[in-house]
């Protein structure tokens, strides 16, 4: 059987763990998520990134997790891009955003 990320085969708890782990890694490397976003992902300051740019940002920032799964978890609206708002979203608090480990 083919595994499809679009089937959302993970639990909400798994999504929280994966996204928070990614955010924690970005904060540890860059100081906060906004800096990570600007330095490694949205280098053109367009306010969003497409899948290829996201993968390049993950490589540039040293992220070693499953980039495809993370992409699908962050692209909440399924528009084919990730915005700064989606990048900063706290997966444990819908509608909340975080920039540092203290948020």
Secondary structure, DSSP 8 states (H G I E B T S, - for coil): ----GGG--S-HHHHHHHHHHHHHHHHHHHSSHHHHIIIII-TT--SEEEHHHHHHHHHHHT--S-HHHHHHHH-TT-SSEEEHHHHHB-TTSTT-B-SSTT-
